[in-house]
Structures are given as structure tokens and as C-alpha cells.
Amino acid sequence: MDISVYGMNFRSAPVRVRERIALSSGDITRILHIIRKERIAEDALILSTCNRTEFYLSGHRDDDFVHILRHISSIKDNAPLPDRSDFYCHTGTDAVRHLFRTGASLDSQTVGETEILGQLKSAYRLALDAGTARFLFNRTLHRAFRTAKRVHSETALCRHPAGIPTAAAEAVKSKIKPVNEKSVLVIGAGKTAETALRVLVDAGIKRAFCVSRTRSSAENLVGKIRGPGTQQADICSGYDRCRNHCTKNCEKNMHAATDSEPELRAAGLGQIPQVIGGVDAVI
């Protein structure tokens, strides 16, 4: 079977290497159009998540993947990329088996999580839109989707699905009891942080700090979780000195948490030293 996969995942490379090849949906679309225009491969699909980036190709030559990496470097402003030797490669039946295992979450860092199937379907839609998923990939991907659904419905593997952020939040809940009397610091404001923060809020956490590289991102996430029409607490510059009574004494925090609603605060990375001493856990 003329299918190959070149990839890098959490097993084969550390995050500092994986992030050099991480691609947005816009990047993927551009690369797929280049592959089609230059006839690098007959079929192509690119899957890029927080834990993996994989290139599925058919009808290509062995050295064509290096050509694709050059295009990616150009798209990323000539940034240095990992060498081909940093990627694993599966061909033929092994490549198809890897695809099926990936879609069924057997190759995930948290086995049984369900996010990967949706991510694979999104990658397939991008390939369809770019015209790089033809007869072979159409049949193969639909078989992979069907197999993943059977794994989800006919086995106990996905009965209690949990991705990395959910697993982290659940671990925190089990360690800091009672949750409704505890405070947590969540670093980041992307989808992973949002999932973890929602689990903690649903569990009744007393106070949660969201810290991001840009303060506006943290504020947006806090506002998103609190919902429209609600105010968000701020971290005052003196929080490290008055954190035990900050919600009562600081004018900026007059809208602090009530008994029925957790207190959510936003901050930039520079305020971590002010906050970290007063929390019970960090994600």
C-alpha cells in the first residue's frame, strides 16, 4: 500500500523540538496547496496537535518529505527545522496501522481520550478542501474513523475519557480537599488551560488564578468562563502582602467570589511570584 507517514510525537521528541514543527490550520492549508501545485504527492494529509505533527503522503518519492520541510521553513520565516532524521517513518501497512491507532487514541499520551478523533477529522477536512485527499485517502480515513468509533462504543477504553488537561485537573482535585476551600494557579490561556479551569470551576474550587504570557489572554479566558455580564477579579500589586484578606480589603476586588461562585482572577506571567505562595496547586 502506497502510504507513508513521517511524524514526531511526545514519545519521539521533547516539546522544545515538537514546537518547531507545530503548524496552524492556515499553515497546513498553505503547505497542502504547495504539495498539490508542485505535485509532490498524489495524496497528503497533515495532522498537527499539541502532542504530534504527522505528514501522511502517497504517490511520492522518498526524498519529497525533505522538500516539504524546506517549504515549511520558508513559511516559518526560514526558521531552522528539525532534520528528517528526527522524524519517525512508517510505510505501507505499518503507516495505516499507525493511522488507525492514532485515531482510536491508542497512541495518545492519555490513552482513551476522544479529542484526537476530532483533530484527525479536522485534518481530513483541510485535505479535502485543498484537494489532496483523493480516492485512497478517502477510503483509508473513513475506515480509520469507523474503527475509532467501534473502539469507543464496543470497548471500555473510552468509557471515562480524559485528555491531559482533564487528567491534570482531576489529579489536583484528588490531592487538595476540600476543593471548595482551596486555590489553584493555572498557567496558560489556551484550550488546554480552559479545559483544566472548567473542570476545577465545575468541581467548586474556591479561587483560581489564570496567568498567561499576555494579560489580555488571561482576562479573555476568565471572562469566557465566568460568562457575559459578570465582572472578573484582578490581582492587585500588593497581593503578595495582603493575600489573606485581599478579597475584603482591596478596592479592585470588591466583586470577589460569593459562596456560590468561584473567584477567578487574571494576571500576566510577571505576577506569578505574587500569587504562587498563596495557592494550593499549580497546573
N, C-alpha and C positions, 0 to 999 in steps of 0.2 A: 504494500500500500504506500503510495507516494505522498506521505505526510511526515513532516519533521517538526519538532518543537525545540526552540532554543530558549532557555529560561534561566531565571535567577530567583530564588525564593529564600525564605527565612532559614532554611537548612543549609543552603549553599553559600550564602554571603551575609555579612553583617549589614545593619541598616545603613551605615555610612556609605557602603558600596551600592546597595539597592536604590538609595535615593538618587543616585547619579543617573539611573536609567528609568526612574519613575516618569510616567507620561500622563498628561491630562487628556481628556477626551478630544480636545482640539488638536493636540499634538498627534494623537493616534489617527485622527481623520486626515491630517496633512500627510503623514507617512504612508497611509494606505493609498491615498491618491497618487503619491510618487511611485509606489510599488506597481500600481496599475498602469500609470503613464509610461514608465520605463520597462514594463513587462519583466519585472524582477521575479515575480512568481505568478502562477495562474490563480491561486487562492491564497489569501492571507487574512489572519485574524490576530489582533494584539490584545492581550489581557494584562492590565496594569492595576494592581491593588496596593494596599499598604504593605503587604507581605510578599508580593511577587510581581514580576513583569515577564511575560512569556510571549513568544512570537511563533505562531503556528503557520507553516508555509507548505505549499505543494507546488509541483511543477517548477522547481527552482534548481539552481546549481549549488554545489556545496559551499562555494565562496560568496554567494549572494548575501548571506547574512552580514558579512563584513561591510558590504556595500550599504546595507540598511543602517548599520551603526554609524557610518560616515554621514548619512543624511540626518540622523538623529542629532549628531554632534553639531551639524550646521543649524538645525532648528533650535538647539540649546545654546546658540551664540558661540559655537566652536568650543564648548566645554569639553574637557577630557572625559572620555567614557571608559568603562571597563573594557578590557581586552576580550576577544572572543573566548579565550581560554578560561575566563571567569564564569562562563555560562555552561550549564549542562545541556546536553543534546540527546534527544530520543528520536528514533526514526521508525517508520513503518508501524507495526503492531504495537511496539513499545510506546510510540507517541500517542496512539489512540487510547491505549490503556491509561497513560498519564492524564489525558484529557478527561476520561471518564472518572478517574479517581479524584481529579480536581473538582469537577462539577458536583460530585457526590459528597464533597467535604472530607474525603478520606485522606487528602494530602494537606489539610488545613492545620494551622497551629493549634486551633481548638477544634478537634475532630467532632463533627456533627453540627457545626454552625451552618446556618442557612444563607448567610449573606453572599457566599461565593457563587451560588447558582444564579442569583440576580445579577451579579457582576459579570458572569460569563454570558448571560443573555444580553446585557448591555453591550458587551464587546462584539457579540454576534450582530446586533442591530447596526453598529457602526460599520462593520464589514459589509453588511448588506447595502447600506446607504452608499458606501464607497465603491460598490461593485466588485469586491474582492472575495465574496463568499458565493461560490457557484455550486454546481451540482454535487461535487464531492464533499465540500464543507457543509452544504445544506443537509445532506443525509447524515453526515457524521455528527454534526452539532445537535440535530433533533434527536438522534439516538442517545447522545450524551444527556440531553435534558430529560428524556423519558427514563433513562436509567437512574438519574439522580432522584426523580420523583418516586420511583419504586423504592429506592433506598430509604427515602423519607417516610413513605407510607407503610412499607412492609417490614421494616426493622425498627428496633428500639433506639437506633443510633441518634436520631434527631428528636426523640420524644421530649427532651428538655434542652432545646438548642440554646447555645450561649456563645457569642463571639468574645473576643478578647476584652473589650470594654465592659461587657456584662459580667464576664467571669471576674474581672478585677473588682467591680463594684460589689458583687456577691461575696467575694473574699473579705472585703472591708466590712461588710455588714455582719459577717460571722465573727469578726475579731473585736469590733467595738460595740459593746452592748451596755446599756440600751441605746439604740440608734437615735432615738428622739432626744437624747441628751448630749449628742456628740457633734463635732465639727470636722469637716473634710476639706482638703485643698485639692482641686482638680487643675492640673496644668495642661493647657491647650484649649482650643475653642472650635475644633473641627468636629467631624461626625463621631469620631471615637470618644472625644470628651463629652459631647452631647449625650451619647448613649449612656455613658457611665453616670453622668449627672442626673439624667432622668430616672435611672434605677434608684439612685440614692434619694432623690426627692420623693419618689413613689414609696420608698421604704420609711419615709418620715424623718429624714435627717434634720437635726435642729438648725444647722448652719453649714453652708457650702460656699467656698471661695472659688471663683473661676479666674484663673490667671493666664494671660496669653501674651505673645510677643508684642502684639498691638492691643492696647487697652480697648479700643473700639470693638475689636472682635469679641473680647470677653463680655463687653456690655451688650452686644447684639445677642450673644448666646443666652445670657441671663434674662434679657427681655423676652427672648423666644420661649424660654421655658416657663417664665412667670406668666406670659400671656399678655394680650393687649390691655391697656388701661391700668396697669399696675406699675408701681414705682420700684426701682431697684436700689438696694443699699449700696453705699460707697465705702471704700476703705479710707479713713482719714489719715493724714500724715502722722498722727500721734498714736496710731492703733497699737504699736508695739509697747507704748507706755500705759495705755488705759484699756487694753483689750477686755479685761474682766468686766468693765462697766461701760464699754464703748456704746452699746446699743441704747443705753439710757442717757448718757451724758453728752454725746456729740451731736451738734445741730444737724450734721449731714446725715445722721442715722435716725431721725425722728420717725421714719417709716420702717422701722425694723420689724422682725418677724413677730407674728402673733402665735398663739398656741396651736392654731390650725394650719398655719402656713410656714414652711421653712424660710429662713433668712438666706437670701442669695446675694453675694457681693462680687463685684468685678474689679479687676486690677491688672496692671501691667507686670511684666516679669521682674522689674526693679523693686517691686513691693513684696516679693517672696520673703526676704528676711524679716519684714514687719509682721508677717502672717504666720509663718511656719511654726513658731514656738507655741502658738495657741490652738493648733489643730490636733486631732487625734489620729489622722491618717492622711497620706498623700497619694494621689493617683496621677 
